[in-house]
Amino acid sequence: SFLQLLSNVLLWDGVVQEDTVCDLGLSKLLNRYLLLNLLNTPPGPANIEKCNKVVACLPERWFQDLKSGSTLPELHNFCQHLLR
């Protein structure tokens, strides 16, 4: 249900200020609640599927001005999880 909520919050990108959507979606939902669930899910197909759904929710335009190999600061912990 947190993944669906994250998806719905990120749909507001372009309607509500980007900082507000990013703060609510990434800092609050992803980093506080969803990432905790992902960390407690055993490695395997279910965890990979959840991570893919998180990535699919993220607006592409947030990454257009980033250098190669970098990401948004709010996604640092999620990226560390993906690397593990």
ChimeraX commands (.cxc) that place a marker at each C-alpha (Angstrom):
marker #1 position 0.00,0.00,0.00 radius 0.5
marker #1 position 2.96,2.35,0.61 radius 0.5
marker #1 position 4.15,1.73,-2.94 radius 0.5
marker #1 position 0.73,2.67,-4.32 radius 0.5
marker #1 position 0.70,5.78,-2.11 radius 0.5
marker #1 position 4.19,6.73,-3.33 radius 0.5
marker #1 position 3.05,6.32,-6.93 radius 0.5
marker #1 position 0.00,8.52,-6.31 radius 0.5
marker #1 position 2.04,11.23,-4.56 radius 0.5
marker #1 position 4.60,11.34,-7.38 radius 0.5
marker #1 position 1.79,11.77,-9.92 radius 0.5
marker #1 position 1.35,15.26,-8.46 radius 0.5
marker #1 position 4.73,16.25,-9.94 radius 0.5
marker #1 position 4.11,19.20,-12.23 radius 0.5
marker #1 position 0.89,20.12,-10.42 radius 0.5
marker #1 position 2.31,20.82,-6.96 radius 0.5
marker #1 position 5.74,22.37,-6.36 radius 0.5
marker #1 position 8.52,19.88,-7.10 radius 0.5
marker #1 position 10.16,20.41,-3.69 radius 0.5
marker #1 position 6.92,19.49,-1.93 radius 0.5
marker #1 position 6.36,16.36,-4.02 radius 0.5
marker #1 position 10.00,15.30,-3.59 radius 0.5
marker #1 position 9.93,15.87,0.16 radius 0.5
marker #1 position 6.67,14.01,0.70 radius 0.5
marker #1 position 7.35,11.20,-1.76 radius 0.5
marker #1 position 11.04,10.54,-1.23 radius 0.5
marker #1 position 12.01,11.90,2.17 radius 0.5
marker #1 position 8.87,10.90,4.00 radius 0.5
marker #1 position 7.30,7.89,2.26 radius 0.5
marker #1 position 10.25,6.19,0.58 radius 0.5
marker #1 position 12.96,6.79,3.17 radius 0.5
marker #1 position 10.84,6.46,6.31 radius 0.5
marker #1 position 8.44,3.66,5.47 radius 0.5
marker #1 position 8.95,1.93,2.15 radius 0.5
marker #1 position 12.71,1.50,2.47 radius 0.5
marker #1 position 12.26,-0.11,5.87 radius 0.5
marker #1 position 9.94,-2.65,4.26 radius 0.5
marker #1 position 12.41,-3.26,1.43 radius 0.5
marker #1 position 15.26,-3.81,3.87 radius 0.5
marker #1 position 13.19,-6.41,5.74 radius 0.5
marker #1 position 12.14,-8.26,2.58 radius 0.5
marker #1 position 14.47,-11.19,1.86 radius 0.5
marker #1 position 16.63,-10.81,-1.26 radius 0.5
marker #1 position 14.97,-12.31,-4.28 radius 0.5
marker #1 position 12.37,-11.73,-6.98 radius 0.5
marker #1 position 9.81,-10.10,-4.66 radius 0.5
marker #1 position 12.31,-7.50,-3.47 radius 0.5
marker #1 position 13.50,-6.82,-7.03 radius 0.5
marker #1 position 9.92,-6.38,-8.22 radius 0.5
marker #1 position 9.21,-3.85,-5.45 radius 0.5
marker #1 position 12.39,-1.92,-6.27 radius 0.5
marker #1 position 11.49,-1.86,-9.96 radius 0.5
marker #1 position 8.07,-0.44,-9.08 radius 0.5
marker #1 position 9.68,2.30,-7.00 radius 0.5
marker #1 position 11.99,3.25,-9.87 radius 0.5
marker #1 position 9.08,3.23,-12.33 radius 0.5
marker #1 position 7.26,5.80,-10.16 radius 0.5
marker #1 position 10.06,8.35,-10.24 radius 0.5
marker #1 position 9.63,11.23,-12.71 radius 0.5
marker #1 position 12.35,11.07,-15.37 radius 0.5
marker #1 position 12.78,14.83,-15.47 radius 0.5
marker #1 position 14.19,14.77,-11.93 radius 0.5
marker #1 position 17.29,13.05,-13.35 radius 0.5
marker #1 position 17.85,15.07,-16.52 radius 0.5
marker #1 position 20.37,17.53,-15.09 radius 0.5
marker #1 position 22.33,15.03,-13.00 radius 0.5
marker #1 position 25.83,13.94,-13.87 radius 0.5
marker #1 position 26.37,10.36,-14.93 radius 0.5
marker #1 position 26.68,8.04,-11.96 radius 0.5
marker #1 position 24.94,10.43,-9.55 radius 0.5
marker #1 position 21.46,10.56,-8.12 radius 0.5
marker #1 position 19.21,12.72,-5.98 radius 0.5
marker #1 position 20.40,13.03,-2.37 radius 0.5
marker #1 position 17.01,11.73,-1.19 radius 0.5
marker #1 position 17.62,8.50,-3.11 radius 0.5
marker #1 position 21.02,7.74,-1.58 radius 0.5
marker #1 position 19.72,5.12,0.88 radius 0.5
marker #1 position 17.58,3.48,-1.80 radius 0.5
marker #1 position 20.59,3.31,-4.12 radius 0.5
marker #1 position 22.67,1.73,-1.35 radius 0.5
marker #1 position 19.95,-0.91,-0.96 radius 0.5
marker #1 position 20.01,-1.61,-4.70 radius 0.5
marker #1 position 23.77,-2.06,-4.61 radius 0.5
marker #1 position 23.50,-4.64,-1.82 radius 0.5
marker link #1:1,2 radius 0.2
marker link #1:2,3 radius 0.2
marker link #1:3,4 radius 0.2
marker link #1:4,5 radius 0.2
marker link #1:5,6 radius 0.2
marker link #1:6,7 radius 0.2
marker link #1:7,8 radius 0.2
marker link #1:8,9 radius 0.2
marker link #1:9,10 radius 0.2
marker link #1:10,11 radius 0.2
marker link #1:11,12 radius 0.2
marker link #1:12,13 radius 0.2
marker link #1:13,14 radius 0.2
marker link #1:14,15 radius 0.2
marker link #1:15,16 radius 0.2
marker link #1:16,17 radius 0.2
marker link #1:17,18 radius 0.2
marker link #1:18,19 radius 0.2
marker link #1:19,20 radius 0.2
marker link #1:20,21 radius 0.2
marker link #1:21,22 radius 0.2
marker link #1:22,23 radius 0.2
marker link #1:23,24 radius 0.2
marker link #1:24,25 radius 0.2
marker link #1:25,26 radius 0.2
marker link #1:26,27 radius 0.2
marker link #1:27,28 radius 0.2
marker link #1:28,29 radius 0.2
marker link #1:29,30 radius 0.2
marker link #1:30,31 radius 0.2
marker link #1:31,32 radius 0.2
marker link #1:32,33 radius 0.2
marker link #1:33,34 radius 0.2
marker link #1:34,35 radius 0.2
marker link #1:35,36 radius 0.2
marker link #1:36,37 radius 0.2
marker link #1:37,38 radius 0.2
marker link #1:38,39 radius 0.2
marker link #1:39,40 radius 0.2
marker link #1:40,41 radius 0.2
marker link #1:41,42 radius 0.2
marker link #1:42,43 radius 0.2
marker link #1:43,44 radius 0.2
marker link #1:44,45 radius 0.2
marker link #1:45,46 radius 0.2
marker link #1:46,47 radius 0.2
marker link #1:47,48 radius 0.2
marker link #1:48,49 radius 0.2
marker link #1:49,50 radius 0.2
marker link #1:50,51 radius 0.2
marker link #1:51,52 radius 0.2
marker link #1:52,53 radius 0.2
marker link #1:53,54 radius 0.2
marker link #1:54,55 radius 0.2
marker link #1:55,56 radius 0.2
marker link #1:56,57 radius 0.2
marker link #1:57,58 radius 0.2
marker link #1:58,59 radius 0.2
marker link #1:59,60 radius 0.2
marker link #1:60,61 radius 0.2
marker link #1:61,62 radius 0.2
marker link #1:62,63 radius 0.2
marker link #1:63,64 radius 0.2
marker link #1:64,65 radius 0.2
marker link #1:65,66 radius 0.2
marker link #1:66,67 radius 0.2
marker link #1:67,68 radius 0.2
marker link #1:68,69 radius 0.2
marker link #1:69,70 radius 0.2
marker link #1:70,71 radius 0.2
marker link #1:71,72 radius 0.2
marker link #1:72,73 radius 0.2
marker link #1:73,74 radius 0.2
marker link #1:74,75 radius 0.2
marker link #1:75,76 radius 0.2
marker link #1:76,77 radius 0.2
marker link #1:77,78 radius 0.2
marker link #1:78,79 radius 0.2
marker link #1:79,80 radius 0.2
marker link #1:80,81 radius 0.2
marker link #1:81,82 radius 0.2
marker link #1:82,83 radius 0.2
marker link #1:83,84 radius 0.2
view
